[in-house]
Amino acid sequence: MTDELAQAVESGALDKKTADRLARLTPGSYCTHKSWGFGRVAEWNLLAGQVLIDFKTKKNHPMQAVYAAETLTPIPEDHILAQRETNPDSIRELAKSDSSELIKKILTDFGGKATSDQISSALSPGVFDAAATKRWWDAARKKMKSDGQFGMPAKKTDPYVLLETPVNSGSRLLDGFRSARHTRDQVLALEEISKSLDDLAGSQDELQSVVTLIEEAALRARRLNPTSAIEILIARDDLLEKFPNLQAGAESPTIANIIASEPGKLGQILESIPGSKEKRVLEALEPAFGEVWGDKAIALLPTAGARLISDICRLFEKHKRKEQFQAIVEKWISERSISSEMLIWLCKERDKRFPALFNAELLAAVFSALEADLLAEKRTSRLKDLLIDDGDLIGDLLIGASRDVVRDSMRKLLLTPAIEDLSKRSLMARIVKLYPDTQSMITGAHQEEEKADNLIVSWSSLEKRKAELDNLITKEIPQNLRDINIAKEQGDLRENAGFKAAKEHQRVLQRRRAEMERDLVIARGTNFENPSTATVSIGTVVTVKNEDGSKETFSILGAWDSAPDLGIVSYKAGVGQALLGAAEGATLELPGEHGTRKTTIESIKAFTDLELLSSKVHVIPAGMATAN
């Protein structure tokens, strides 16, 4: 204890316990704080009861002496954290020349063990930047595995341990498996063994007993966790392949045994097993299921990701059954039942596989899949992103197509609610670049065919329809999903009337949503300004005289406008369709509740009462725009 500390204790400014702690925190010494990190003691002011610390982000930071003594951890001058600040060049040189020696120092300074994050933070920043530290640490970690001086962690969050007595790396790996008590820990230990098979060459005498332990572990895991059992057996098979003198047990299970006994769990197994091990499971399909292995593989495709789809395709190619795989894919394309993931895979593989399937029919399947994703309320669509981001994709799908096929594809693109207008225009432009004669579908010239697809609607009805769709999406559909979940909790779904009713209502809501979204895409708003009155047209008021001398007035307005008591009818309705195109004096038949009636057109004038339209006219329900 220094004289200054002794005086502070004698005067009562500090108690002896605090003074003893501060004796290790003299000015110029190093320390760490759990929140502020590494620091250096700058100055004491014991009469005021303060200690000043230079932290990285807090220079001359004052701390109460008692608090400093309790919260600061002293750091020796030769500690890695102090050396990082005072002599980074020597640490950098040691890192390059002898990574194992540097790791030994770091572990020693951290009490014999440290996590990966602690080791990295001891070097960055100061010795290396973050990127250089990662490169160095990745290389050093590989060397540590064969060094024998370090205990390697079973999990990423576990520490690396400096061993008192170096051990053979192969023996250490095998001991790691023997000491693992839980199935997951056994799998992790076996993964380390599989990565370091060359290190086991000197441990072959131990390996046969380890193979027996592996097979016993697989048998225990088989019933409760078939995926882990398969991972364990993959490691066993790697050992048998590397060391031919080893023997599998006579009663030991195989991967084929497990998947044959759990056929209903095959998809679940492939979903949960690491992607690098999927091929090993697929290779076991034939020994597990014999001639029907192909059917089992095909059943996996609708829910498979790109990696699994590719592996299944290669399996069919390996067994010279590529035509069977292609026939199934072609069938799903024509039925519009192919998954988005399979479509993504096909589009990305277009230069490698199945060129015969890469055509406008596949593009139509893409639109159908996008609309299915929309109905399923998927927040993002990788398929849509691919179609938009891949500048050549839509053009490649239409290369060699006839003009009619191209125009039909463009029409489907225009009508789909799954793609936003801006993206539609971009995709249309790509098609026009390849087929300039389709420019009319964008410019509006010669659009006689396309006009039939448009809906002319009043602005007020358009806003009401948008509000109706918003209510459907934000209130009715979510409420229906809550009803379905509540009904599920009531038991057996086969006898659950509430569940069946909720699911049927779900189909109705999805159909309504699809119809409204489709109609809104092709709707064109108008105020019915300056309509032609030479003949009956949209936006005109028509007065007719019936055979009995009575007169009626009809306002022929938008597709969704209806107010029969005010004489307002949709141009899509039966009366509107009968009147359109007729001139004054024309005699025609109008449909009614009790059949048709003859009438003569007396006058045609423009509709002008927009206030009446917005306040009195109701919107025809979705899906009934063409009702009579």
C-alpha positions as CSV (number, residue, x, y, z in Angstrom):
1,M,0.0,0.0,0.0
2,T,1.4,3.4,-0.9
3,D,1.9,6.2,1.6
4,E,-1.0,8.2,-0.1
5,L,-3.3,5.3,0.4
6,A,-2.2,4.7,4.0
7,Q,-2.9,8.4,4.8
8,A,-6.3,8.1,3.2
9,V,-7.1,5.1,5.4
10,E,-5.7,6.8,8.5
11,S,-7.8,9.9,7.8
12,G,-11.0,7.8,7.3
13,A,-11.3,8.9,3.6
14,L,-11.0,5.2,2.6
15,D,-11.5,1.9,4.3
16,K,-8.7,-0.7,4.2
17,K,-10.5,-3.0,1.8
18,T,-11.0,-0.2,-0.8
19,A,-7.4,0.9,-0.3
20,D,-6.1,-2.6,-0.9
21,R,-8.0,-2.8,-4.2
22,L,-6.8,0.7,-5.3
23,A,-3.3,-0.4,-4.6
24,R,-3.5,-2.4,-7.9
25,L,-4.9,0.6,-9.7
26,T,-2.1,3.1,-9.4
27,P,-1.7,5.9,-11.9
28,G,-0.3,4.6,-15.2
29,S,-1.7,1.0,-14.6
30,Y,-4.3,-0.6,-16.9
31,C,-7.8,-1.8,-16.2
32,T,-11.1,-2.8,-17.8
33,H,-14.7,-1.9,-17.0
34,K,-17.6,-4.0,-18.0
35,S,-19.4,-1.1,-19.8
36,W,-16.6,1.2,-20.9
37,G,-14.0,-1.4,-21.8
38,F,-10.2,-1.0,-21.6
39,G,-8.7,2.0,-19.8
40,R,-5.7,3.5,-18.1
41,V,-5.6,5.1,-14.7
42,A,-4.7,8.7,-15.3
43,E,-4.6,10.2,-11.8
44,W,-5.6,9.8,-8.1
45,N,-7.3,12.6,-6.1
46,L,-7.8,10.6,-2.9
47,L,-8.5,13.7,-0.8
48,A,-11.5,14.3,-3.0
49,G,-12.2,10.6,-3.1
50,Q,-11.8,10.4,-6.9
51,V,-9.9,8.4,-9.5
52,L,-9.5,9.7,-13.1
53,I,-9.5,7.0,-15.9
54,D,-8.7,7.4,-19.6
55,F,-11.2,5.1,-21.4
56,K,-11.3,4.9,-25.2
57,T,-14.4,7.1,-25.4
58,K,-14.1,8.9,-22.0
59,K,-10.8,10.7,-21.4
60,N,-10.2,11.8,-17.8
61,H,-13.4,10.2,-16.7
62,P,-13.9,10.8,-12.9
63,M,-15.0,7.9,-10.8
64,Q,-15.6,7.8,-7.0
65,A,-12.7,5.9,-5.5
66,V,-14.9,3.3,-3.8
67,Y,-16.9,2.7,-7.0
68,A,-13.7,2.4,-9.0
69,A,-12.2,-0.1,-6.6
70,E,-15.4,-2.2,-6.9
71,T,-16.0,-2.1,-10.7
72,L,-12.5,-1.9,-12.3
73,T,-10.5,-5.0,-13.0
74,P,-6.7,-4.4,-12.9
75,I,-4.8,-5.5,-16.1
76,P,-1.0,-6.4,-15.9
77,E,1.3,-4.6,-18.3
78,D,2.0,-7.8,-20.2
79,H,-1.7,-8.7,-20.6
80,I,-2.8,-9.0,-24.2
81,L,-5.2,-6.1,-23.8
82,A,-2.4,-3.8,-22.5
83,Q,0.0,-5.0,-25.1
84,R,-2.5,-4.3,-27.8
85,E,-2.5,-0.7,-26.8
86,T,1.2,-0.2,-26.0
87,N,3.0,-2.6,-28.4
88,P,0.7,-3.7,-31.2
89,D,3.5,-4.3,-33.6
90,S,5.0,-7.1,-31.6
91,I,1.5,-8.7,-31.2
92,R,1.0,-8.4,-35.0
93,E,4.3,-10.0,-35.7
94,L,3.5,-12.9,-33.3
95,A,0.2,-13.3,-35.0
96,K,1.9,-13.8,-38.3
97,S,4.8,-16.0,-37.2
98,D,3.1,-18.3,-34.6
99,S,-0.6,-18.1,-34.3
100,S,-0.8,-20.9,-31.7
101,E,1.6,-19.1,-29.4
102,L,-0.5,-16.0,-29.6
103,I,-3.7,-17.9,-28.9
104,K,-2.0,-19.6,-25.9
105,K,-1.1,-16.1,-24.6
106,I,-4.7,-14.8,-25.0
107,L,-6.2,-17.9,-23.3
108,T,-3.6,-17.6,-20.5
109,D,-4.4,-13.9,-20.0
110,F,-8.1,-14.7,-19.9
111,G,-7.7,-17.3,-17.2
112,G,-7.1,-20.4,-19.4
113,K,-10.2,-20.1,-21.6
114,A,-11.9,-17.6,-23.8
115,T,-14.7,-17.6,-26.4
116,S,-14.3,-16.9,-30.1
117,D,-15.7,-13.3,-29.5
118,Q,-13.2,-12.7,-26.7
119,I,-10.3,-13.8,-28.8
120,S,-11.3,-11.6,-31.7
121,S,-12.0,-8.6,-29.5
122,A,-8.5,-8.9,-28.0
123,L,-7.0,-8.1,-31.4
124,S,-9.5,-5.8,-33.0
125,P,-9.3,-2.9,-33.1
126,G,-5.6,-2.2,-32.3
127,V,-3.7,-5.1,-33.9
128,F,-5.9,-5.8,-36.9
129,D,-9.1,-4.3,-38.3
130,A,-12.2,-6.5,-38.2
131,A,-11.8,-8.0,-41.6
132,A,-8.1,-8.9,-41.1
133,T,-8.9,-10.3,-37.6
134,K,-11.6,-12.6,-39.1
135,R,-9.2,-13.9,-41.8
136,W,-6.5,-14.5,-39.2
137,W,-8.8,-16.2,-36.8
138,D,-10.3,-18.5,-39.4
139,A,-6.8,-19.7,-40.4
140,A,-5.7,-20.0,-36.7
141,R,-8.7,-22.0,-35.7
142,K,-8.0,-24.7,-38.4
143,K,-4.4,-25.0,-37.0
144,M,-5.7,-25.3,-33.4
145,K,-7.7,-28.4,-34.3
146,S,-4.6,-30.4,-35.1
147,D,-2.3,-28.7,-32.5
148,G,-3.3,-30.8,-29.5
149,Q,-2.8,-27.9,-27.0
150,F,-6.4,-26.6,-27.1
151,G,-9.8,-27.9,-26.1
152,M,-12.2,-27.1,-28.9
153,P,-15.8,-26.0,-28.1
154,A,-18.8,-28.1,-28.9
155,K,-20.9,-25.0,-29.5
156,K,-20.0,-21.5,-30.9
157,T,-20.7,-19.9,-27.5
158,D,-18.5,-22.3,-25.6
159,P,-14.9,-21.3,-24.8
160,Y,-11.6,-22.6,-26.2
161,V,-9.6,-24.1,-23.4
162,L,-5.8,-24.2,-23.0
163,L,-4.9,-27.8,-22.0
164,E,-2.4,-28.4,-19.3
165,T,-1.2,-31.5,-21.1
166,P,-1.2,-31.6,-25.0
167,V,-3.2,-34.5,-26.4
168,N,-3.3,-36.2,-29.8
169,S,-5.8,-34.4,-31.9
170,G,-7.4,-37.6,-33.1
171,S,-7.8,-38.9,-29.5
172,R,-9.2,-35.5,-28.5
173,L,-11.9,-35.7,-31.2
174,L,-12.9,-39.2,-30.1
175,D,-12.9,-38.2,-26.5
176,G,-15.2,-35.3,-27.4
177,F,-17.7,-37.8,-28.8
178,R,-17.4,-40.2,-25.9
179,S,-18.1,-37.5,-23.4
180,A,-21.1,-36.1,-25.2
181,R,-24.3,-37.0,-23.3
182,H,-27.0,-35.5,-25.4
183,T,-27.9,-36.4,-29.0
184,R,-27.3,-33.0,-30.4
185,D,-23.8,-32.8,-28.7
186,Q,-23.0,-36.2,-30.2
187,V,-23.9,-34.9,-33.6
188,L,-21.8,-31.8,-33.2
189,A,-18.8,-34.0,-32.0
190,L,-19.2,-36.3,-35.0
191,E,-19.2,-33.3,-37.4
192,E,-15.8,-32.3,-36.0
193,I,-14.6,-35.9,-36.5
194,S,-15.9,-35.9,-40.1
195,K,-14.0,-32.7,-40.8
196,S,-10.7,-34.1,-39.5
197,L,-10.6,-37.7,-40.7
198,D,-6.9,-37.4,-41.6
199,D,-6.1,-36.6,-38.0
200,L,-7.5,-40.0,-37.0
201,A,-5.0,-42.1,-38.9
202,G,-3.0,-42.7,-35.7
203,S,-6.1,-43.6,-33.7
204,Q,-7.4,-46.6,-35.7
205,D,-7.1,-48.9,-32.7
206,E,-9.7,-46.8,-30.9
207,L,-12.0,-46.4,-33.9
208,Q,-13.7,-49.8,-33.9
209,S,-15.0,-49.2,-30.4
210,V,-16.1,-45.7,-31.4
211,V,-18.0,-47.1,-34.4
212,T,-19.9,-49.4,-32.0
213,L,-20.7,-46.4,-29.8
214,I,-21.9,-44.4,-32.8
215,E,-24.3,-47.2,-33.8
216,E,-25.6,-47.5,-30.3
217,A,-26.3,-43.7,-30.3
218,A,-28.1,-44.0,-33.7
219,L,-30.3,-46.8,-32.3
220,R,-31.2,-44.7,-29.3
221,A,-32.0,-41.6,-31.4
222,R,-33.9,-43.6,-34.1
223,R,-37.4,-43.5,-32.7
224,L,-37.5,-40.1,-31.1
225,N,-35.3,-38.2,-33.5
226,P,-34.7,-40.0,-36.9
227,T,-33.0,-36.9,-38.3
228,S,-30.3,-37.0,-35.7
229,A,-30.0,-40.8,-36.1
230,I,-29.3,-40.3,-39.8
231,E,-26.7,-37.6,-39.1
232,I,-25.0,-40.0,-36.7
233,L,-25.0,-42.8,-39.3
234,I,-23.6,-40.4,-42.0
235,A,-20.6,-39.8,-39.7
236,R,-20.3,-43.6,-39.2
237,D,-20.3,-44.2,-42.9
238,D,-17.6,-41.6,-43.4
239,L,-15.4,-43.5,-41.0
240,L,-16.0,-46.8,-42.7
241,E,-15.2,-45.3,-46.1
242,K,-12.0,-43.7,-44.8
243,F,-10.8,-46.7,-42.9
244,P,-11.8,-49.9,-44.8
245,N,-10.6,-52.1,-41.9
246,L,-13.4,-51.0,-39.7
247,Q,-16.6,-53.1,-39.6
248,A,-20.2,-52.1,-39.1
249,G,-22.2,-54.1,-36.5
250,A,-24.2,-57.0,-37.8
251,E,-27.4,-55.5,-36.4
252,S,-26.6,-51.8,-36.9
253,P,-29.2,-49.6,-38.7
254,T,-28.6,-47.9,-42.0
255,I,-30.0,-44.6,-43.4
256,A,-32.2,-46.7,-45.8
257,N,-33.6,-48.6,-42.8
258,I,-34.6,-45.5,-41.0
259,I,-36.3,-43.7,-43.9
260,A,-38.0,-46.9,-45.0
261,S,-39.5,-47.3,-41.5
262,E,-40.6,-43.6,-41.4
263,P,-41.8,-42.9,-44.9
264,G,-44.3,-40.3,-43.7
265,K,-41.4,-38.3,-42.1
266,L,-39.2,-38.1,-45.2
267,G,-40.1,-34.5,-46.0
268,Q,-39.7,-33.5,-42.3
269,I,-36.2,-35.2,-42.2
270,L,-35.0,-33.4,-45.4
271,E,-36.4,-30.1,-44.1
272,S,-34.5,-30.4,-40.8
273,I,-31.2,-32.0,-41.9
274,P,-28.4,-29.7,-43.0
275,G,-28.4,-29.0,-46.7
276,S,-24.9,-30.6,-47.1
277,K,-26.3,-33.9,-46.0
278,E,-29.5,-34.0,-48.2
279,K,-27.8,-35.9,-50.9
280,R,-26.9,-38.7,-48.5
281,V,-30.6,-39.2,-47.7
282,L,-31.6,-39.0,-51.3
283,E,-29.0,-41.6,-52.2
284,A,-30.7,-44.0,-49.7
285,L,-34.1,-43.7,-51.4
286,E,-33.6,-46.6,-53.9
287,P,-32.3,-49.1,-51.3
288,A,-35.1,-48.0,-49.0
289,F,-38.1,-48.1,-51.4
290,G,-36.9,-50.1,-54.5
291,E,-38.7,-49.4,-57.8
292,V,-41.0,-46.7,-56.3
293,W,-38.1,-44.5,-55.1
294,G,-38.9,-42.1,-57.9
295,D,-42.5,-41.6,-56.7
296,K,-41.1,-40.8,-53.2
297,A,-38.7,-38.3,-54.6
298,I,-41.3,-36.6,-56.7
299,A,-43.6,-36.2,-53.7
300,L,-41.0,-34.1,-52.1
301,L,-40.8,-31.5,-54.9
302,P,-43.9,-29.3,-54.2
303,T,-42.5,-28.1,-50.9
304,A,-38.8,-28.4,-51.7
305,G,-36.3,-25.5,-51.9
306,A,-33.9,-24.9,-54.8
307,R,-31.1,-27.0,-53.4
308,L,-33.3,-30.1,-52.8
309,I,-35.0,-29.7,-56.2
310,S,-31.6,-29.6,-57.9
311,D,-30.4,-32.7,-55.9
312,I,-33.5,-34.6,-56.8
313,C,-33.1,-33.7,-60.5
314,R,-29.5,-34.9,-60.4
315,L,-30.6,-38.2,-58.8
316,F,-33.0,-38.8,-61.7
317,E,-30.3,-38.0,-64.1
318,K,-27.9,-40.4,-62.4
319,H,-30.4,-43.2,-62.7
320,K,-31.1,-42.2,-66.4
321,R,-34.7,-41.2,-65.6
322,K,-34.5,-37.5,-66.5
323,E,-37.5,-37.9,-68.9
324,Q,-39.7,-39.0,-66.0
325,F,-38.7,-35.9,-64.0
326,Q,-39.3,-33.6,-67.0
327,A,-42.7,-35.2,-67.7
328,I,-43.8,-34.4,-64.1
329,V,-42.6,-30.9,-64.3
330,E,-44.3,-30.3,-67.6
331,K,-47.6,-31.7,-66.2
332,W,-47.4,-29.3,-63.2
333,I,-46.7,-26.4,-65.5
334,S,-49.8,-27.2,-67.7
335,E,-52.0,-27.7,-64.6
336,R,-50.6,-24.4,-63.1
337,S,-49.8,-26.4,-59.9
338,I,-46.0,-26.0,-60.0
339,S,-44.5,-24.3,-56.9
340,S,-42.8,-20.9,-56.9
341,E,-39.5,-22.5,-55.8
342,M,-39.6,-24.9,-58.7
343,L,-40.3,-22.0,-61.1
344,I,-37.4,-20.1,-59.7
345,W,-35.1,-23.1,-60.1
346,L,-36.2,-23.7,-63.7
347,C,-35.7,-20.0,-64.6
348,K,-32.2,-19.9,-63.1
349,E,-31.3,-23.3,-64.8
350,R,-32.6,-22.2,-68.2
351,D,-29.2,-22.6,-69.9
352,K,-28.5,-26.0,-68.4
353,R,-31.7,-28.1,-68.1
354,F,-35.0,-28.6,-69.9
355,P,-34.9,-26.0,-72.7
356,A,-38.1,-27.5,-74.1
357,L,-40.0,-26.3,-71.0
358,F,-38.7,-22.8,-71.2
359,N,-41.5,-21.0,-73.2
360,A,-44.6,-18.9,-72.9
361,E,-46.5,-21.7,-71.1
362,L,-43.9,-21.5,-68.3
363,L,-44.5,-17.7,-68.2
364,A,-48.2,-18.3,-67.8
365,A,-47.4,-20.7,-64.9
366,V,-45.2,-17.9,-63.4
367,F,-48.2,-15.5,-63.4
368,S,-50.5,-18.1,-61.9
369,A,-47.9,-18.8,-59.1
370,L,-47.6,-15.1,-58.4
371,E,-51.3,-14.8,-58.0
372,A,-51.4,-17.8,-55.7
373,D,-48.7,-16.2,-53.6
374,L,-50.8,-13.0,-53.5
375,L,-53.9,-14.9,-52.3
376,A,-51.7,-16.6,-49.7
377,E,-50.7,-13.1,-48.5
378,K,-47.0,-13.8,-48.8
379,R,-45.2,-10.6,-47.8
380,T,-42.5,-11.1,-50.4
381,S,-42.2,-13.1,-53.6
382,R,-38.7,-14.2,-54.7
383,L,-40.3,-15.3,-58.0
384,K,-41.6,-11.8,-58.7
385,D,-38.2,-10.3,-57.8
386,L,-36.6,-12.7,-60.2
387,L,-39.0,-11.8,-63.0
388,I,-38.4,-8.1,-62.5
389,D,-34.7,-8.1,-61.7
390,D,-33.5,-10.6,-64.4
391,G,-33.6,-8.3,-67.4
392,D,-33.5,-11.2,-69.9
393,L,-35.9,-13.6,-68.3
394,I,-39.3,-12.5,-69.8
395,G,-37.7,-12.1,-73.2
396,D,-36.1,-15.5,-73.0
397,L,-39.4,-17.1,-72.2
398,L,-41.0,-15.6,-75.3
399,I,-38.2,-16.2,-77.8
400,G,-39.6,-18.0,-80.8
401,A,-43.3,-17.5,-79.8
402,S,-45.9,-16.5,-82.3
403,R,-47.4,-13.0,-82.4
404,D,-50.7,-14.3,-80.9
405,V,-48.9,-16.1,-78.1
406,V,-46.8,-13.0,-77.3
407,R,-49.9,-10.8,-77.3
408,D,-51.7,-13.3,-75.1
409,S,-48.8,-13.2,-72.6
410,M,-48.8,-9.4,-72.6
411,R,-52.5,-9.5,-71.9
412,K,-52.0,-11.8,-69.0
413,L,-49.3,-9.5,-67.7
414,L,-51.6,-6.5,-67.9
415,L,-54.4,-8.3,-66.1
416,T,-52.5,-9.9,-63.3
417,P,-53.0,-8.2,-59.9
418,A,-49.8,-9.7,-58.6
419,I,-47.5,-7.2,-60.3
420,E,-47.5,-3.4,-59.7
421,D,-48.2,-1.0,-62.6
422,L,-44.7,0.4,-62.7
423,S,-43.1,-3.1,-62.9
424,K,-45.7,-4.1,-65.6
425,R,-44.6,-1.2,-67.8
426,S,-41.0,-2.2,-67.4
427,L,-41.7,-5.8,-68.3
428,M,-43.9,-4.7,-71.3
429,A,-41.0,-2.6,-72.5
430,R,-38.7,-5.6,-72.5
431,I,-41.2,-7.5,-74.6
432,V,-41.7,-4.6,-77.1
433,K,-37.9,-4.4,-77.5
434,L,-38.0,-8.0,-78.9
435,Y,-41.4,-7.7,-80.7
436,P,-41.8,-4.0,-81.8
437,D,-45.2,-4.8,-83.4
438,T,-46.7,-5.2,-79.9
439,Q,-46.1,-1.5,-79.2
440,S,-49.8,-0.8,-79.7
441,M,-50.6,-2.7,-76.5
442,I,-48.7,0.1,-74.6
443,T,-49.4,3.2,-76.7
444,G,-53.1,2.6,-77.0
445,A,-53.1,2.6,-80.8
446,H,-55.4,0.1,-82.5
447,Q,-56.7,-1.1,-79.1
448,E,-60.0,-2.5,-80.3
449,E,-59.3,-5.8,-78.7
450,E,-58.0,-4.3,-75.4
451,K,-60.9,-1.9,-75.0
452,A,-63.2,-4.8,-74.3
453,D,-61.0,-5.7,-71.3
454,N,-61.2,-2.3,-69.7
455,L,-63.9,-1.2,-67.2
456,I,-65.1,2.4,-67.5
457,V,-66.1,3.4,-63.9
458,S,-67.0,6.7,-62.2
459,W,-64.4,8.1,-59.9
460,S,-66.8,7.8,-56.9
461,S,-67.4,4.1,-57.5
462,L,-63.7,3.5,-58.0
463,E,-62.9,5.0,-54.6
464,K,-65.7,3.0,-53.0
465,R,-64.4,-0.2,-54.6
466,K,-60.9,0.5,-53.3
467,A,-62.3,1.1,-49.8
468,E,-64.2,-2.2,-50.1
469,L,-61.0,-4.0,-51.0
470,D,-59.1,-2.4,-48.1
471,N,-61.8,-3.4,-45.6
472,L,-61.7,-7.0,-47.0
473,I,-57.9,-7.2,-46.6
474,T,-57.5,-5.4,-43.3
475,K,-60.6,-6.6,-41.4
476,E,-62.7,-9.4,-43.0
477,I,-59.8,-11.7,-44.0
478,P,-57.9,-11.4,-40.7
479,Q,-61.2,-12.0,-38.8
480,N,-61.8,-15.1,-40.9
481,L,-58.2,-16.4,-40.0
482,R,-59.0,-15.8,-36.3
483,D,-62.3,-17.8,-36.8
484,I,-60.4,-20.6,-38.4
485,N,-57.8,-20.8,-35.6
486,I,-60.6,-20.7,-32.9
487,A,-62.4,-23.5,-34.7
488,K,-59.2,-25.6,-34.9
489,E,-59.0,-25.6,-31.2
490,Q,-62.5,-27.3,-30.9
491,G,-61.2,-30.8,-31.9
492,D,-61.5,-33.2,-34.7
493,L,-61.6,-31.2,-38.0
494,R,-63.5,-33.9,-39.9
495,E,-66.6,-33.3,-37.7
496,N,-66.0,-29.7,-37.0
497,A,-68.8,-27.7,-38.7
498,G,-67.5,-24.4,-37.5
499,F,-64.1,-25.1,-39.1
500,K,-65.7,-26.2,-42.4
501,A,-67.8,-23.1,-42.5
502,A,-64.9,-20.8,-41.8
503,K,-62.8,-22.5,-44.5
504,E,-65.6,-22.2,-47.0
505,H,-65.9,-18.5,-46.1
506,Q,-62.2,-18.2,-46.6
507,R,-62.5,-19.4,-50.2
508,V,-65.3,-16.9,-50.8
509,L,-63.2,-14.0,-49.4
510,Q,-60.2,-15.0,-51.5
511,R,-62.3,-15.2,-54.6
512,R,-63.8,-11.8,-53.9
513,R,-60.3,-10.4,-53.3
514,A,-59.0,-11.8,-56.6
515,E,-62.0,-10.4,-58.5
516,M,-61.7,-7.0,-57.0
517,E,-57.9,-6.8,-57.5
518,R,-58.4,-7.9,-61.1
519,D,-61.1,-5.4,-61.8
520,L,-59.2,-2.6,-60.2
521,V,-56.3,-3.3,-62.5
522,I,-58.4,-2.7,-65.6
523,A,-60.7,0.0,-64.2
524,R,-60.5,3.4,-65.8
525,G,-62.0,6.3,-63.8
526,T,-64.0,9.1,-65.5
527,N,-66.4,12.0,-64.8
528,F,-68.3,11.3,-68.1
529,E,-67.3,14.6,-69.5
530,N,-68.3,15.5,-73.1
531,P,-69.8,12.2,-74.1
532,S,-71.0,11.8,-77.7
533,T,-74.8,12.2,-77.9
534,A,-75.1,11.2,-81.6
535,T,-75.9,7.7,-80.2
536,V,-76.3,6.3,-76.7
537,S,-72.9,6.1,-75.1
538,I,-71.4,5.9,-71.6
539,G,-72.2,9.1,-69.8
540,T,-75.5,9.9,-71.6
541,V,-79.1,10.3,-70.3
542,V,-81.6,8.5,-72.5
543,T,-85.4,9.1,-72.6
544,V,-87.5,6.4,-74.2
545,K,-91.2,6.0,-75.0
546,N,-92.8,2.6,-74.5
547,E,-95.6,1.1,-76.6
548,D,-98.2,2.0,-73.9
549,G,-97.2,5.7,-74.1
550,S,-95.3,5.7,-70.8
551,K,-91.8,7.3,-70.7
552,E,-88.6,6.3,-68.9
553,T,-85.3,7.9,-68.4
554,F,-82.0,6.0,-68.1
555,S,-78.6,7.4,-67.2
556,I,-76.0,5.1,-68.7
557,L,-73.0,5.3,-66.4
558,G,-70.0,3.3,-65.2
559,A,-69.7,-0.4,-64.8
560,W,-70.2,-0.3,-61.0
561,D,-72.9,2.4,-60.8
562,S,-76.5,1.4,-60.0
563,A,-79.6,3.3,-58.7
564,P,-82.7,1.8,-60.4
565,D,-85.1,4.1,-58.6
566,L,-83.2,7.1,-60.1
567,G,-82.9,5.5,-63.5
568,I,-79.1,5.1,-63.2
569,V,-77.8,1.8,-64.7
570,S,-74.4,0.3,-65.5
571,Y,-73.4,0.2,-69.1
572,K,-72.6,-3.5,-68.4
573,A,-76.2,-4.2,-67.3
574,G,-78.8,-5.6,-69.7
575,V,-80.6,-2.3,-70.3
576,G,-77.3,-0.5,-70.8
577,Q,-76.1,-3.0,-73.3
578,A,-79.4,-2.9,-75.2
579,L,-79.3,0.9,-75.5
580,L,-75.6,1.5,-76.3
581,G,-75.0,2.6,-79.9
582,A,-78.6,3.4,-80.7
583,A,-79.6,6.8,-82.1
584,E,-82.7,9.0,-81.6
585,G,-85.8,7.5,-83.2
586,A,-84.4,4.0,-83.0
587,T,-86.9,1.3,-81.9
588,L,-85.5,-1.6,-79.8
589,E,-86.4,-4.1,-77.2
590,L,-85.4,-3.5,-73.5
591,P,-85.1,-6.4,-71.0
592,G,-87.3,-6.2,-67.9
593,E,-88.5,-8.2,-65.0
594,H,-91.4,-9.7,-67.0
595,G,-89.6,-10.2,-70.3
596,T,-88.8,-7.7,-73.1
597,R,-90.7,-4.6,-74.2
598,K,-90.6,-2.4,-77.3
599,T,-89.5,1.1,-76.9
600,T,-88.4,4.1,-79.0
601,I,-85.5,6.5,-78.1
602,E,-86.9,10.1,-77.9
603,S,-83.8,12.0,-76.7
604,I,-80.1,11.7,-75.8
605,K,-78.2,14.2,-73.7
606,A,-75.1,14.4,-71.6
607,F,-75.2,13.3,-67.9
608,T,-74.1,16.2,-65.6
609,D,-75.3,15.5,-62.1
610,L,-72.0,14.3,-60.5
611,E,-73.2,15.3,-57.0
612,L,-76.1,12.8,-57.4
613,L,-73.6,10.2,-58.5
614,S,-71.4,10.5,-55.5
615,S,-74.2,10.7,-52.9
616,K,-77.0,8.5,-54.1
617,V,-75.6,5.8,-56.3
618,H,-74.4,2.5,-54.8
619,V,-71.6,0.3,-56.1
620,I,-72.5,-3.0,-57.7
621,P,-70.9,-5.8,-55.7
622,A,-67.7,-7.3,-56.9
623,G,-68.2,-10.0,-59.5
624,M,-71.5,-8.6,-60.7
625,A,-70.4,-5.8,-63.0
626,T,-72.1,-7.6,-65.9
627,A,-75.3,-8.4,-64.1
628,N,-78.6,-7.8,-66.0
